[in-house]
């Protein structure tokens, strides 16, 4: 964090001091991480005592103090640490984050939104921008009203680029996040079915995602997916320069000659107004081509040239866990753990990646439920099963009755040489099947929403040896 006195924190947030007077507060320096989890506190930390559904952060102020925190942001007086007491800890937290951004007018802020691919893209962009200077990007999927200020508060006096992932579960959410960290560059990756049960329609999702380009300044840059009509239409909502990226002939930054190696890593030719280059990615999956194009356009808008961007793309590797995480076991089985979360679009991308991987072995798709799909849930799950069959997956192992429609779709569309389709009740039952039957050179994909727990199953299978 940019070093800030506790007295300044009180002024910024409109809070009052408890546990120290103004003179002492002027000497207390917050220069460590700002945290909402007392276990993550360290020397110089400010602990934000949030009140959640199952825990009251005020109860953990002493733990934060023992870990090295120098102060807490609270909504009531708590002993054990000097406190800045505010009426609303979220509003105070946001005010602090916005002050830090405003104190660095030379900071380039880049926002990323989309129904899928946000986390992989921010990891890729963060890796590329780091070649140009100190870059802060979110940890994991810190893309909410809490994650964004946590990310912002990590900036230092020497940070050059700030990457902000912006998620949404309703209209106005992205707009709210842009007011915490106003972006000069905005990326919209796609509009899909993620959270359609909460939004009500794909059109409502597009409305929400379009809040990012709408928030850009006139001298900003909107990077929009030329291959998604709902995203292209967002050009009308921004006064910023629009840069279209994709495979479409209309794209300003375009990929052609796309190939995949045996491991599923893509290569392509990028053609843009600022040059042409051959790009090779160290990530698995054709869908990363679109992510990489968005990164190229955003990094160029941030001041980088292709001669810097291309090698940085080649060197980039997955940073966040359970996103197309590929591990080759010692016995030769390849495990693809992409089970951090799932929606119909990311399911499709994962299955298409699986279809390109391996040679000579079986391709397994271990699939769990996708959540928050509303009335369309059964049909969208069935469509996943049909696509798995069409792509030539050999084994479809569906975990949990809530995902059973995947099996129905796979069976309905199965060719004569189609997949073997099975439904098991839970992850333990799936593990028993996999331990007994996986053998080199099989490739096994795990994909589900978080609550299905398949990411943990994928981790366990990485550690297991094939059944003798």
Secondary structure, DSSP 8 states (H G I E B T S, - for coil): ---EEHHHHHHHHT-EEESS-HHHHTT-EE-S-EESSGGG--TT-EEE--B-SS-BGGGGHHHHHHTT--EEEESS--TTSEEEE-S-HHHHHHHHHHHHHHT-TT-EEEEEE-SS-HHHHHHHHHHHHTTTS-EE--STT--STTHHHHHHTT--TT--EEEEE---SSTTHHHHHHHHS--SEEEE----STTHHHHSSHHHHHHHHTHHHHHS-TTSEEEEETT-HHHHGGGGG-SSEEEEEESSTT-SEEEEEEEE-TTSEEEEEEEETTEEEEEEEEEESTTHHHHHHHHHHHHHHTT--HHHHHHHHHH----STTSSEEEE-TTS-EEEE--S---HHHHHHHHHHHHTS-SSS-EEEEE----S-GGGHHHHHHHHHHHHHHTT-SEEEEESGGGHHHHHHHHHT--TT--EEEEESSHHHHHHHHHHH--TT-EEEEE--GGG-HHHHHHHHHH-----
